[in-house]
Structures are given as structure tokens and as C-alpha cells.
């Protein structure tokens, strides 16, 4: 294989993982076929099997890429806010927003892959990748006095319910009431007991 074609193969693989990362969060891993995935990036199904051993291998890479994006997002909150406690509060503001609810494809992979992980009893490597990502998210949400895992569980449950009821008044109530519960004193950022419009 020439150097150019190797570079193109790597780029094709990167594009497939990026597209899968988004589409799996939008539609679920069973909601997008290999053929549809490859068509979305202008490649053939045959090209998929030159790049990946199986769809499960792609799912694991897509989940890993999605959690990598989440890591970058969390780091950006730390950088923008200046201190970690304020960053955690800002993350809650974003997480429980209509914008995050309405864009699952670019949203948190903890929520985006949750349904698939629950339905796939033999997820193997994929489940390990997912569990590691959830643990790292919970660790970021933790402080010396706060366990981040219940907070992550609350955020993920709320966004899943808000998405499931999108278009109804209940969806907005879920976002608002969960935000209030997490931020009202002694919540994550007591100085912001009401949500910015």
C-alpha cells in the first residue's frame, strides 16, 4: 500500500469512528447499519471490513472517541471557569439545558450510549469502555466532600427522561426541577440557585 493510500485509509477510519460516535448517540447502535454508516461518509460497506474486525469493534472505538470528546469538554469548563467548583456548576447548567437535550449526537456519551449498554448483555469490550468513561466523568464531578457518581446518575437520568418526553411540558419540568435540586443550597453552586435564561 502506498503512503498516500495508507494516509487515506487512516482518514477513512477516523471519519467512520467520528460518524459512528455521533450516529450511535443519536439513533442507538442498532438504529444504524454498517451500510448506512459508511454511506453517510461516502464509502462502501466493503471498506468497513478493511478497517474494522466487527461492528462491536467500531462501537468500542466510537464510545472511546465520544468519551474523549467529553474529556475535552470538561477540561474546557475548568479552563473557562477558573476553578473546579464553578466548572462543575457550569457543566450542570449545560447538561440540563434544552440545547443538550435536543442534540444527542454531540451530547454526553454517558447518556448517549446508556440504553445500548443496558440492552446488550454481552457488550464485552464496549461495556468496559463505557464503564471507564462513566467512572472518569463521576471522578470529574467529585470533590473532597461530594461523591460524583450520584450526581452523574441524576444528570443522566434527567437528560434521558427529558429526551424521552421532548416536545411536552414535562420535558422542560424535568430539566428545571433537576437543575434546581442540584444547584439549590447546599448544591453544586449555591450562588446560582436560579437558572440563567
Rosetta blueprint (number, residue, H / E / L):
1 X L
2 X L
3 X H
4 X H
5 X H
6 X H
7 X H
8 X H
9 X H
10 X H
11 X H
12 X H
13 X H
14 X H
15 X H
16 X H
17 X H
18 X H
19 X H
20 X H
21 X H
22 X H
23 X H
24 X H
25 X H
26 X H
27 X H
28 X L
29 X L
30 X L
31 X L
32 X L
33 X L
34 X H
35 X H
36 X H
37 X H
38 X H
39 X H
40 X H
41 X L
42 X L
43 X L
44 X L
45 X H
46 X H
47 X H
48 X H
49 X H
50 X H
51 X H
52 X L
53 X L
54 X L
55 X H
56 X H
57 X H
58 X H
59 X H
60 X H
61 X H
62 X H
63 X H
64 X H
65 X H
66 X H
67 X H
68 X H
69 X H
70 X H
71 X H
72 X H
73 X H
74 X H
75 X H
76 X H
77 X H
78 X H
79 X H
80 X H
81 X H
82 X L
83 X L
84 X H
85 X H
86 X H
87 X H
88 X H
89 X H
90 X H
91 X H
92 X H
93 X H
94 X H
95 X H
96 X L
97 X L
98 X H
99 X H
100 X H
101 X H
102 X H
103 X L
104 X H
105 X H
106 X H
107 X L
108 X L
109 X H
110 X H
111 X H
112 X H
113 X L
114 X H
115 X H
116 X H
117 X H
118 X H
119 X H
120 X L
121 X L
122 X L
123 X L
124 X L
125 X H
126 X H
127 X H
128 X H
129 X H
130 X H
131 X H
132 X H
133 X H
134 X H
135 X H
136 X H
137 X H
138 X H
139 X H
140 X H
141 X H
142 X L
143 X L
144 X L
145 X L
146 X L
147 X L
148 X H
149 X H
150 X H
151 X H
152 X H
153 X H
154 X H
155 X H
156 X H
157 X H
158 X H
159 X H
160 X H
161 X H
162 X H
163 X H
164 X H
165 X L
166 X L
167 X L
168 X L
169 X H
170 X H
171 X H
172 X H
173 X H
174 X H
175 X H
176 X H
177 X H
178 X H
179 X H
180 X H
181 X H
182 X H
183 X H
184 X L
185 X L
186 X L
187 X L
188 X L
189 X L
190 X H
191 X H
192 X H
193 X L
194 X L
195 X L
196 X L
197 X L
